[in-house]
Amino acid sequence: MSIEVRPATVFDDVAAVVGPKNPTSNVCFCLNYRLGSTEAKKLREPARSAKVRELCHQDPPPGVIAYLDDEPVGWAALHPRRDTSFARNRLIPHVDDLDVWSLWCFRVRPGHRGQGVLHALIAGAVEYARERGAPAIEGYPLDNAGEKVNLTMAYVGTRALFESAGFTKAAETGSVLDGFPRVLMRLDLR
């Protein structure tokens, strides 16, 4: 069994992993940081799905999808920081003026957890950003020091997960999620 990571260009695959269970919901589809929470919260179906479908056809698409035997099993949001709400986020600092890419949200479908999907997603996201010329990639995970994290709040990943992929801590942030501080982790791709 091998996991393949591809750009998120197929809307149905994105919807299978991060689409909301309730069709009238204004959550998920991983839009809050991509668009900004105010704009994302206003979108309801069918406008929400239409926006995600539009993003899947943009260059670059809104993230990457992990596939196991051609079945979409995982998601990672990935995009140049300049085009996300992280560009203006007061709690997540800018380390320097590099045109970095942000990696900020993960989801693994139930039944596929514990199979290395997260590790494959990070590796695939890093490779995709590198291929696209990103000088660096950064994430904003929880620094939970090994403590148990609510799975719903673990969507940003953990410091240990990023460290296992070669990222190093570049800065503290002012952001806290589920009682844990978030740190800025970075991997230089030059």
Disulfide bonds with the S-S distance in Angstrom:
none
